[in-house]
C-alpha cells in the first residue's frame, strides 16, 4: 500500500489507539496490550522487544496530505 508510513518507535512511547505492526499484522493498541513487567514495559507480553513499528496512514485532503 502506498498510503502507509511506517516508523520504528520505542515500546515506552506507545499510546492507546495507535496502529502498529506486530508479528506481521496490523493491530490497534488497547489498554490490555501494554503491561509493566520486571524487565520494563511489554507489548502483548513480549518484554524482549524494545521497539515496534508504528503505522500511520497518509490521507489526501484539500490542504494536502495528512498523517493519521
C-alpha positions, -999 to 999 in steps of 0.1 A, spaced: 0 0 0 13 34 -9 -5 53 17 12 37 48 40 55 66 60 31 89 81 44 118 101 25 144 93 38 179 102 27 215 76 5 233 76 31 261 62 57 237 31 36 228 -3 51 234 -37 36 234 -53 39 200 -21 38 179 -19 15 149 12 -8 150 26 -37 130 32 -66 154 43 -100 141 34 -90 105 -1 -79 113 -17 -45 118 -34 -40 152 -46 -11 173 -31 -7 207 -55 -12 236 -50 -10 273 -48 -48 275 -19 -48 251 5 -27 273 18 -41 306 46 -34 330 68 -63 338 100 -69 357 120 -61 326 101 -29 318 72 -22 295 59 -51 273 36 -52 243 14 -83 242 36 -100 268 68 -96 247 93 -79 270 123 -87 250 115 -64 221 121 -27 229 109 -12 196 78 -16 175 67 -3 141 41 24 142 19 27 111 3 60 100 -20 65 71 -14 93 45 -48 107 38 -52 133 10 -72 163 20 -80 198 5 -49 211 24 -25 184 13 -16 151 27 -23 145 64 -9 116 85 -35 99 107 
